[in-house]
Amino acid sequence: MSAKSMALKLLHAGAMALVVSASGNVQAAPLSISDVPLFLNPAVPPLNMIIMGRDHKLYYEAYNDA
């Protein structure tokens, strides 16, 4: 390892130690996170309905590669 690369590694380690020691006791602010998606508006009724049928097409293969 050359002297230049060793000096760069020591400089990097010293800079990181300085950043960590200068940060002190930092805490995150509390977040208020919504329980429902933000794009939903409770005043608007849903516009689509899912209908599931039990007909003969449930038993077909999705891909005919047999």
N, C-alpha and C positions, 0 to 999 in steps of 0.2 A: 504494500500500500504506500503510495507516495505521500510526501509531506503535505502537498496541496490538498489532496482528497481527505487526509486526516484532519487538516485545519478546517475544511468545509464541514465535515461531520461534527466536529466540536462546536463550531459556530452554530450549526443547525440545532444541536442538542441544547446549547445555551439559550438560544432564542425560544425554543419550546419550553424550557424551564422558566424563563421569564414570563411567558404568556400564561402558563399555568399558575405561577405564584401571584401574578397581578390580577388574576380573575377573582380571587378571594372566594367568599361564600355567596354565590349567585344562585337564586332560585327562580323557577319559572312562575309566571303569573297564572292564576286559575283561569280555566277556559269554561265558557258556557256553550256546550254543544247541544244542538237540537236533537230531539228524539225522532223527528219525522224529517223526510227530505225537504230541503229548502225550497224546491221548485213546486211543491204541492200547495195549493190554496184550498182550504177546507170549504170555501163557499161555492166552489164549482163542482157539480156532480160528475162522476166518471162517464165517459162517452163510449166505452166499449165493454163488451161482455164476452166472457169465455164460455163456450158451450162444448162439452165433451160428450160425444156419442159412443155407444157401444155397438158398433155395427161390424160387419164381416171384414172391414179393412184393417182392423186392429191386428189381425193374425197374418197379414202378408209380410214378407221380408222387406226390409228397407232397401237392400241392394240385391239385385238378381245376379250374383256372381257364382252361384253354386254350380 
